[in-house]
Amino acid sequence: MISRAPGHPSGRRLSAAAVAGAAAVFLAAPGAFAHVSVNPGTAEPGGFTKAAFRVPNERDGDSTVRVEIAFPAEHPLGHVSVQPVPGWKATVKKERLKQPIVDGDHEITEAVTSVLWEGGTIRPGEFQEFPLSLGPLPEDAPELVFKAVQTYSDGEVVRWIDVPEKGAAEPEHPAPVLALKSTAPVAAAAPAAARNPDEPDRAPATDTVSRLLGGSGLAVGLAALGWAAAGRRRTTARPSAQAERQEEIAV
């Protein structure tokens, strides 16, 4: 084996290459994770949820000035409410449904297709959340995929529209995904012998009988002990009397 001292030129070249590679990974990491997402990422099927679309600014010199979130056409949502964001103006776009949605006693004939925010600024190194109330969420879908379009102050447009696939690497511009999972606790199993609530409670009577039987047994036991003791005393007394009579006869 050949070993080189740290001051050898080849060793210095290897160290410089390693540092450069680590720096490249470190600098590339923020961009790899800076994408539009929905928070929280999970919601209850069939109900309503509050979801905030988090938009980071991944540019060094330009600001984000426009954000649009497109809703999934295959799972239309009839009710969408916008929470005001200071400095931003929200525009909700709707379209008439070919097939109305029945929500309880109401029939929904139009659904939201997208929400557009503009007029504000997300500066470099910052992010902004855009909260919405959504529902009713579908019960026959594992997730909802939203597509986001981010526009910068220099006119550049970034489309976060790639649908992530299970088992595959994350795409370059993943779309925000809201997973639909039930969080209701599983009902506990019923006891093997459940008592009918309409039947009278017999527990006190049973306890009373048990106590009476126990007391009677104790009394009988004490009486038996007393009789046994008396018998032993009588048996012991007889020999003494006979011994006295024998002494009298002998005299």
Buried (B, 14 or more C-beta within 10 A) or exposed (E): EEEEEEEEEEEEEEEEEEEEEEEEEEEEEEEEEBBBBBBEEBBBBEEBBBBBBBBBBBBEEBBBBBBBBBBBEEBBBBBBEBEEBEEBEBEEEBEEBEEBBEEEEEEBEEBBBBBBBEEBEBEEEEBBBBBBEBBBBBEEBEBBBBBBBBBBBEEEEBBBBBEBEEEEEEBEBBBBBBBBEEEEEEEEEEEEEEEEEEEEEEEEEEEEEEEEEEEEEEEEEEEEEEEEEEEEEEEEEEEEEEEEEEEEEEE
